[in-house]
Amino acid sequence: MSEDSRIVKMANQMAAYFKVFPEAEAVAGLANHINKFWDPRMRREFLQLAQAGAAGFEPLVVKAVVAVKPPKMSAN
């Protein structure tokens, strides 16, 4: 499984979990989870895929993208 498909699969699994919540709460919860628990490399990859229009993301994931914070660049 490629890294791209792994990221899409993980995001979609979380969307399935949050689907039972009201939409605004689901979008916020999904973005919050990605911001808190995904490492910077995963968030960077997720945002690149989403901004490139990668196929396969569930609609809830697409809506959450705007609330996912880009990782800070390291000073190294």
C-alpha positions in Angstrom: 0.0 0.0 0.0 1.4 3.4 -1.0 1.8 6.2 1.5 -0.8 8.2 -0.4 -3.4 5.4 -0.2 -2.6 4.9 3.5 -3.2 8.6 4.3 -6.5 8.5 2.4 -7.6 5.3 4.1 -6.8 6.6 7.6 -8.6 9.9 7.0 -11.7 8.1 5.6 -11.8 5.7 8.6 -11.9 8.7 10.9 -14.6 10.3 8.7 -16.7 7.1 9.2 -16.3 7.4 12.9 -17.4 11.1 13.0 -20.2 10.6 10.5 -22.7 10.0 13.3 -22.1 13.5 14.7 -23.8 16.7 13.3 -21.8 17.9 10.3 -20.1 20.9 11.9 -19.1 18.9 14.9 -17.9 16.0 12.7 -15.7 18.4 10.6 -14.2 20.0 13.7 -13.6 16.7 15.4 -11.9 15.2 12.3 -9.7 18.3 11.8 -8.9 18.4 15.6 -7.9 14.7 15.6 -5.6 15.2 12.6 -4.0 18.3 14.2 -3.4 16.7 17.5 -2.4 13.1 16.7 -0.9 13.0 13.2 2.8 13.7 13.0 4.0 16.7 10.9 5.0 14.4 8.0 1.5 12.8 7.9 -0.2 16.2 8.0 2.0 17.6 5.3 1.3 14.6 3.1 -2.5 14.8 3.9 -2.6 18.5 2.9 -0.6 18.0 -0.3 -3.0 15.2 -1.4 -6.1 17.2 -0.5 -4.9 20.4 -2.2 -3.9 18.4 -5.3 -7.5 17.0 -5.4 -6.5 13.4 -4.6 -9.3 11.0 -5.4 -10.8 8.9 -2.7 -11.3 11.3 0.2 -14.8 11.2 1.7 -16.7 14.5 1.6 -16.4 15.0 5.3 -12.6 14.8 5.0 -12.6 17.4 2.2 -14.7 19.7 4.4 -12.2 19.3 7.3 -9.1 20.2 5.2 -9.5 23.9 5.8 -9.2 23.4 9.5 -6.1 21.2 9.4 -3.1 23.3 10.3 0.1 22.9 8.2 3.0 21.6 10.3 5.6 24.2 11.3 8.8 23.9 9.4 11.8 23.0 11.5 14.7 25.3 11.9 17.2 22.6 11.0 
